[in-house]
Amino acid sequence: MSFSESAVSVWGVYCQLQKFVMIIVYGLNYGMIPILAYNWGAKHKDRIKECFKFFLKLAISVTFIGMLVFFMIPEKIISLFDVTNEVLIMGIHAFKILSLGFVFAGISLVLSSTFQAFGKGVYSLIVNLSRKIIFVLPTILFLKDIFKVDAVWIGFAIAEALTMIVATILYRKIKKQIIEKI
């Protein structure tokens, strides 16, 4: 599937701007991991649950605000870059679609870090591969004939939702096997 220079430019601008939202979530996660791990070692089930809920709410709040910004004022944030009118128009449309995956991504990232805190690195790997490869490529390939370049934007949003479902299933397993047994 080939894309225009404008589509590639839109993707580049998106990747740069979405980092401002996701870097906050990554920072929160880096703070959450040792807190969860410490309380797991200390066998403080209530603190684990409280910590997890607190960081999950923070991540959802941050990604929801990011989603609103990308959905409601994409032209303002895209205009921070020196882009052509074609890139701006395509970007406004793309950002609205891509932003729909933000909250799902925030939840998946918190769950992925939770897996790391409990020594389940393979689960974390599954979540991260799902976000970037496992669900994205097949979704885009499936949608490309119907939606053309929009298949990329839609594919990433759908992949975030599917990844969140997988991460939630894995979290329930961790909760049952580790947290509830404390």
ChimeraX commands (.cxc) that place a marker at each C-alpha (Angstrom):
marker #1 position 0.00,0.00,0.00 radius 0.5
marker #1 position 1.55,3.30,-1.01 radius 0.5
marker #1 position 0.80,6.61,0.67 radius 0.5
marker #1 position 1.14,10.18,-0.40 radius 0.5
marker #1 position 3.76,12.46,1.07 radius 0.5
marker #1 position 0.93,14.24,2.86 radius 0.5
marker #1 position -0.18,11.05,4.62 radius 0.5
marker #1 position 3.39,10.35,5.71 radius 0.5
marker #1 position 3.68,13.94,6.97 radius 0.5
marker #1 position 0.43,13.62,8.91 radius 0.5
marker #1 position 1.74,10.45,10.53 radius 0.5
marker #1 position 5.01,12.17,11.44 radius 0.5
marker #1 position 3.23,15.13,13.01 radius 0.5
marker #1 position 0.87,12.83,14.89 radius 0.5
marker #1 position 3.74,10.73,16.27 radius 0.5
marker #1 position 5.49,13.84,17.55 radius 0.5
marker #1 position 2.40,15.34,19.16 radius 0.5
marker #1 position 0.93,12.20,20.73 radius 0.5
marker #1 position 4.21,11.76,22.61 radius 0.5
marker #1 position 3.24,14.77,24.75 radius 0.5
marker #1 position 0.24,12.84,26.03 radius 0.5
marker #1 position 1.79,9.40,26.27 radius 0.5
marker #1 position 5.00,10.55,27.96 radius 0.5
marker #1 position 2.92,11.61,30.95 radius 0.5
marker #1 position 1.40,8.13,31.14 radius 0.5
marker #1 position 4.84,6.52,30.81 radius 0.5
marker #1 position 6.11,8.72,33.63 radius 0.5
marker #1 position 3.21,7.75,35.86 radius 0.5
marker #1 position 3.86,4.09,35.07 radius 0.5
marker #1 position 7.54,4.38,35.99 radius 0.5
marker #1 position 6.41,5.66,39.38 radius 0.5
marker #1 position 3.73,3.01,39.77 radius 0.5
marker #1 position 5.89,-0.07,39.12 radius 0.5
marker #1 position 8.08,0.15,42.26 radius 0.5
marker #1 position 5.10,1.05,44.44 radius 0.5
marker #1 position 3.14,-1.99,43.27 radius 0.5
marker #1 position 6.17,-4.27,43.53 radius 0.5
marker #1 position 7.02,-3.04,47.04 radius 0.5
marker #1 position 3.48,-3.57,48.27 radius 0.5
marker #1 position 3.34,-6.99,46.63 radius 0.5
marker #1 position 6.50,-7.95,48.49 radius 0.5
marker #1 position 5.08,-6.52,51.72 radius 0.5
marker #1 position 1.81,-8.40,51.07 radius 0.5
marker #1 position -0.35,-5.26,51.28 radius 0.5
marker #1 position -3.24,-6.25,49.02 radius 0.5
marker #1 position -5.30,-3.15,49.86 radius 0.5
marker #1 position -2.41,-0.83,48.96 radius 0.5
marker #1 position -1.90,-2.67,45.68 radius 0.5
marker #1 position -5.53,-2.22,44.75 radius 0.5
marker #1 position -5.54,1.43,45.86 radius 0.5
marker #1 position -2.33,2.20,43.96 radius 0.5
marker #1 position -3.54,0.46,40.81 radius 0.5
marker #1 position -6.87,2.30,40.84 radius 0.5
marker #1 position -5.17,5.64,41.48 radius 0.5
marker #1 position -2.72,5.29,38.58 radius 0.5
marker #1 position -5.38,3.88,36.27 radius 0.5
marker #1 position -7.63,6.89,36.96 radius 0.5
marker #1 position -4.71,9.26,36.34 radius 0.5
marker #1 position -3.84,7.57,33.05 radius 0.5
marker #1 position -7.46,7.62,31.91 radius 0.5
marker #1 position -7.75,11.30,32.83 radius 0.5
marker #1 position -4.57,12.26,30.99 radius 0.5
marker #1 position -5.44,10.28,27.87 radius 0.5
marker #1 position -9.03,11.54,27.91 radius 0.5
marker #1 position -7.81,15.14,27.98 radius 0.5
marker #1 position -5.38,14.30,25.18 radius 0.5
marker #1 position -8.20,12.71,23.20 radius 0.5
marker #1 position -10.34,15.83,23.62 radius 0.5
marker #1 position -7.52,18.11,22.48 radius 0.5
marker #1 position -6.70,15.98,19.43 radius 0.5
marker #1 position -10.39,15.58,18.58 radius 0.5
marker #1 position -11.61,19.12,19.22 radius 0.5
marker #1 position -8.73,21.33,18.10 radius 0.5
marker #1 position -6.57,19.29,15.73 radius 0.5
marker #1 position -6.04,22.26,13.41 radius 0.5
marker #1 position -4.47,24.28,16.23 radius 0.5
marker #1 position -1.99,21.61,17.25 radius 0.5
marker #1 position -1.14,20.57,13.67 radius 0.5
marker #1 position -0.53,24.23,12.85 radius 0.5
marker #1 position 2.37,24.20,15.32 radius 0.5
marker #1 position 4.23,22.54,12.46 radius 0.5
marker #1 position 4.93,24.19,9.13 radius 0.5
marker #1 position 2.60,22.04,7.03 radius 0.5
marker #1 position 0.87,22.41,3.70 radius 0.5
marker #1 position -2.87,22.97,3.49 radius 0.5
marker #1 position -3.28,19.39,2.21 radius 0.5
marker #1 position -1.47,18.00,5.26 radius 0.5
marker #1 position -3.55,20.20,7.55 radius 0.5
marker #1 position -6.84,19.02,6.05 radius 0.5
marker #1 position -5.80,15.36,6.07 radius 0.5
marker #1 position -4.35,15.75,9.56 radius 0.5
marker #1 position -7.54,17.18,11.05 radius 0.5
marker #1 position -9.44,14.14,9.81 radius 0.5
marker #1 position -6.72,11.68,10.87 radius 0.5
marker #1 position -6.25,13.17,14.36 radius 0.5
marker #1 position -9.95,12.83,15.11 radius 0.5
marker #1 position -9.83,9.14,14.28 radius 0.5
marker #1 position -6.47,8.42,15.92 radius 0.5
marker #1 position -7.47,10.21,19.13 radius 0.5
marker #1 position -10.22,7.65,19.73 radius 0.5
marker #1 position -7.55,5.15,20.73 radius 0.5
marker #1 position -5.93,7.32,23.42 radius 0.5
marker #1 position -7.92,6.14,26.45 radius 0.5
marker #1 position -7.58,2.50,25.38 radius 0.5
marker #1 position -3.81,3.03,25.07 radius 0.5
marker #1 position -3.62,4.61,28.52 radius 0.5
marker #1 position -5.38,1.65,30.10 radius 0.5
marker #1 position -3.19,-0.84,28.23 radius 0.5
marker #1 position -0.02,0.96,29.29 radius 0.5
marker #1 position -1.01,0.91,32.97 radius 0.5
marker #1 position -1.86,-2.78,32.74 radius 0.5
marker #1 position 1.42,-3.50,30.96 radius 0.5
marker #1 position 3.37,-1.78,33.73 radius 0.5
marker #1 position 1.37,-3.67,36.33 radius 0.5
marker #1 position 2.51,-6.91,34.72 radius 0.5
marker #1 position 6.11,-5.74,35.03 radius 0.5
marker #1 position 5.60,-4.95,38.72 radius 0.5
marker #1 position 4.41,-8.52,39.32 radius 0.5
marker #1 position 7.25,-10.12,37.37 radius 0.5
marker #1 position 5.13,-10.97,34.33 radius 0.5
marker #1 position 7.31,-9.44,31.62 radius 0.5
marker #1 position 5.93,-11.77,28.97 radius 0.5
marker #1 position 2.43,-10.36,29.52 radius 0.5
marker #1 position 3.84,-6.86,29.17 radius 0.5
marker #1 position 5.57,-7.89,25.94 radius 0.5
marker #1 position 2.31,-9.32,24.59 radius 0.5
marker #1 position 0.52,-6.04,25.29 radius 0.5
marker #1 position 3.22,-3.92,23.68 radius 0.5
marker #1 position 3.51,-6.14,20.61 radius 0.5
marker #1 position -0.29,-6.11,20.30 radius 0.5
marker #1 position -0.34,-2.30,20.31 radius 0.5
marker #1 position 2.30,-1.91,17.63 radius 0.5
marker #1 position 2.28,-5.06,15.48 radius 0.5
marker #1 position -0.12,-7.94,16.21 radius 0.5
marker #1 position -3.38,-6.02,15.80 radius 0.5
marker #1 position -2.28,-3.02,13.72 radius 0.5
marker #1 position -0.98,-4.70,10.59 radius 0.5
marker #1 position -3.84,-7.19,10.06 radius 0.5
marker #1 position -6.43,-4.49,10.77 radius 0.5
marker #1 position -4.88,-2.07,8.28 radius 0.5
marker #1 position -4.54,-4.79,5.64 radius 0.5
marker #1 position -8.15,-5.85,6.17 radius 0.5
marker #1 position -9.48,-2.29,5.93 radius 0.5
marker #1 position -7.20,-0.87,3.21 radius 0.5
marker #1 position -9.42,-1.68,0.24 radius 0.5
marker #1 position -12.46,-0.12,1.89 radius 0.5
marker #1 position -10.98,2.93,3.63 radius 0.5
marker #1 position -7.72,3.57,1.69 radius 0.5
marker #1 position -5.42,5.81,3.75 radius 0.5
marker #1 position -8.04,6.07,6.51 radius 0.5
marker #1 position -7.39,2.36,7.13 radius 0.5
marker #1 position -4.14,3.39,8.84 radius 0.5
marker #1 position -5.84,5.83,11.20 radius 0.5
marker #1 position -8.74,3.46,11.90 radius 0.5
marker #1 position -6.39,0.49,12.24 radius 0.5
marker #1 position -4.39,2.12,15.00 radius 0.5
marker #1 position -7.51,3.13,16.95 radius 0.5
marker #1 position -8.98,-0.38,16.63 radius 0.5
marker #1 position -5.65,-1.96,17.62 radius 0.5
marker #1 position -5.62,0.10,20.83 radius 0.5
marker #1 position -9.12,-1.12,21.70 radius 0.5
marker #1 position -8.27,-4.76,20.96 radius 0.5
marker #1 position -5.03,-4.49,22.93 radius 0.5
marker #1 position -6.93,-3.11,25.92 radius 0.5
marker #1 position -9.20,-6.17,25.80 radius 0.5
marker #1 position -6.22,-8.54,25.75 radius 0.5
marker #1 position -4.51,-6.59,28.56 radius 0.5
marker #1 position -7.68,-6.70,30.65 radius 0.5
marker #1 position -7.94,-10.47,30.23 radius 0.5
marker #1 position -4.30,-10.88,31.27 radius 0.5
marker #1 position -4.84,-8.54,34.24 radius 0.5
marker #1 position -7.76,-10.62,35.47 radius 0.5
marker #1 position -5.46,-13.62,35.39 radius 0.5
marker #1 position -2.81,-11.74,37.43 radius 0.5
marker #1 position -5.44,-10.51,39.85 radius 0.5
marker #1 position -6.73,-14.02,40.44 radius 0.5
marker #1 position -3.31,-15.73,40.58 radius 0.5
marker #1 position -1.34,-13.12,42.51 radius 0.5
marker #1 position -3.26,-10.22,44.04 radius 0.5
marker #1 position -6.21,-12.15,45.46 radius 0.5
marker #1 position -3.90,-14.78,46.97 radius 0.5
marker #1 position -2.06,-12.24,49.14 radius 0.5
marker link #1:1,2 radius 0.2
marker link #1:2,3 radius 0.2
marker link #1:3,4 radius 0.2
marker link #1:4,5 radius 0.2
marker link #1:5,6 radius 0.2
marker link #1:6,7 radius 0.2
marker link #1:7,8 radius 0.2
marker link #1:8,9 radius 0.2
marker link #1:9,10 radius 0.2
marker link #1:10,11 radius 0.2
marker link #1:11,12 radius 0.2
marker link #1:12,13 radius 0.2
marker link #1:13,14 radius 0.2
marker link #1:14,15 radius 0.2
marker link #1:15,16 radius 0.2
marker link #1:16,17 radius 0.2
marker link #1:17,18 radius 0.2
marker link #1:18,19 radius 0.2
marker link #1:19,20 radius 0.2
marker link #1:20,21 radius 0.2
marker link #1:21,22 radius 0.2
marker link #1:22,23 radius 0.2
marker link #1:23,24 radius 0.2
marker link #1:24,25 radius 0.2
marker link #1:25,26 radius 0.2
marker link #1:26,27 radius 0.2
marker link #1:27,28 radius 0.2
marker link #1:28,29 radius 0.2
marker link #1:29,30 radius 0.2
marker link #1:30,31 radius 0.2
marker link #1:31,32 radius 0.2
marker link #1:32,33 radius 0.2
marker link #1:33,34 radius 0.2
marker link #1:34,35 radius 0.2
marker link #1:35,36 radius 0.2
marker link #1:36,37 radius 0.2
marker link #1:37,38 radius 0.2
marker link #1:38,39 radius 0.2
marker link #1:39,40 radius 0.2
marker link #1:40,41 radius 0.2
marker link #1:41,42 radius 0.2
marker link #1:42,43 radius 0.2
marker link #1:43,44 radius 0.2
marker link #1:44,45 radius 0.2
marker link #1:45,46 radius 0.2
marker link #1:46,47 radius 0.2
marker link #1:47,48 radius 0.2
marker link #1:48,49 radius 0.2
marker link #1:49,50 radius 0.2
marker link #1:50,51 radius 0.2
marker link #1:51,52 radius 0.2
marker link #1:52,53 radius 0.2
marker link #1:53,54 radius 0.2
marker link #1:54,55 radius 0.2
marker link #1:55,56 radius 0.2
marker link #1:56,57 radius 0.2
marker link #1:57,58 radius 0.2
marker link #1:58,59 radius 0.2
marker link #1:59,60 radius 0.2
marker link #1:60,61 radius 0.2
marker link #1:61,62 radius 0.2
marker link #1:62,63 radius 0.2
marker link #1:63,64 radius 0.2
marker link #1:64,65 radius 0.2
marker link #1:65,66 radius 0.2
marker link #1:66,67 radius 0.2
marker link #1:67,68 radius 0.2
marker link #1:68,69 radius 0.2
marker link #1:69,70 radius 0.2
marker link #1:70,71 radius 0.2
marker link #1:71,72 radius 0.2
marker link #1:72,73 radius 0.2
marker link #1:73,74 radius 0.2
marker link #1:74,75 radius 0.2
marker link #1:75,76 radius 0.2
marker link #1:76,77 radius 0.2
marker link #1:77,78 radius 0.2
marker link #1:78,79 radius 0.2
marker link #1:79,80 radius 0.2
marker link #1:80,81 radius 0.2
marker link #1:81,82 radius 0.2
marker link #1:82,83 radius 0.2
marker link #1:83,84 radius 0.2
marker link #1:84,85 radius 0.2
marker link #1:85,86 radius 0.2
marker link #1:86,87 radius 0.2
marker link #1:87,88 radius 0.2
marker link #1:88,89 radius 0.2
marker link #1:89,90 radius 0.2
marker link #1:90,91 radius 0.2
marker link #1:91,92 radius 0.2
marker link #1:92,93 radius 0.2
marker link #1:93,94 radius 0.2
marker link #1:94,95 radius 0.2
marker link #1:95,96 radius 0.2
marker link #1:96,97 radius 0.2
marker link #1:97,98 radius 0.2
marker link #1:98,99 radius 0.2
marker link #1:99,100 radius 0.2
marker link #1:100,101 radius 0.2
marker link #1:101,102 radius 0.2
marker link #1:102,103 radius 0.2
marker link #1:103,104 radius 0.2
marker link #1:104,105 radius 0.2
marker link #1:105,106 radius 0.2
marker link #1:106,107 radius 0.2
marker link #1:107,108 radius 0.2
marker link #1:108,109 radius 0.2
marker link #1:109,110 radius 0.2
marker link #1:110,111 radius 0.2
marker link #1:111,112 radius 0.2
marker link #1:112,113 radius 0.2
marker link #1:113,114 radius 0.2
marker link #1:114,115 radius 0.2
marker link #1:115,116 radius 0.2
marker link #1:116,117 radius 0.2
marker link #1:117,118 radius 0.2
marker link #1:118,119 radius 0.2
marker link #1:119,120 radius 0.2
marker link #1:120,121 radius 0.2
marker link #1:121,122 radius 0.2
marker link #1:122,123 radius 0.2
marker link #1:123,124 radius 0.2
marker link #1:124,125 radius 0.2
marker link #1:125,126 radius 0.2
marker link #1:126,127 radius 0.2
marker link #1:127,128 radius 0.2
marker link #1:128,129 radius 0.2
marker link #1:129,130 radius 0.2
marker link #1:130,131 radius 0.2
marker link #1:131,132 radius 0.2
marker link #1:132,133 radius 0.2
marker link #1:133,134 radius 0.2
marker link #1:134,135 radius 0.2
marker link #1:135,136 radius 0.2
marker link #1:136,137 radius 0.2
marker link #1:137,138 radius 0.2
marker link #1:138,139 radius 0.2
marker link #1:139,140 radius 0.2
marker link #1:140,141 radius 0.2
marker link #1:141,142 radius 0.2
marker link #1:142,143 radius 0.2
marker link #1:143,144 radius 0.2
marker link #1:144,145 radius 0.2
marker link #1:145,146 radius 0.2
marker link #1:146,147 radius 0.2
marker link #1:147,148 radius 0.2
marker link #1:148,149 radius 0.2
marker link #1:149,150 radius 0.2
marker link #1:150,151 radius 0.2
marker link #1:151,152 radius 0.2
marker link #1:152,153 radius 0.2
marker link #1:153,154 radius 0.2
marker link #1:154,155 radius 0.2
marker link #1:155,156 radius 0.2
marker link #1:156,157 radius 0.2
marker link #1:157,158 radius 0.2
marker link #1:158,159 radius 0.2
marker link #1:159,160 radius 0.2
marker link #1:160,161 radius 0.2
marker link #1:161,162 radius 0.2
marker link #1:162,163 radius 0.2
marker link #1:163,164 radius 0.2
marker link #1:164,165 radius 0.2
marker link #1:165,166 radius 0.2
marker link #1:166,167 radius 0.2
marker link #1:167,168 radius 0.2
marker link #1:168,169 radius 0.2
marker link #1:169,170 radius 0.2
marker link #1:170,171 radius 0.2
marker link #1:171,172 radius 0.2
marker link #1:172,173 radius 0.2
marker link #1:173,174 radius 0.2
marker link #1:174,175 radius 0.2
marker link #1:175,176 radius 0.2
marker link #1:176,177 radius 0.2
marker link #1:177,178 radius 0.2
marker link #1:178,179 radius 0.2
marker link #1:179,180 radius 0.2
marker link #1:180,181 radius 0.2
marker link #1:181,182 radius 0.2
view
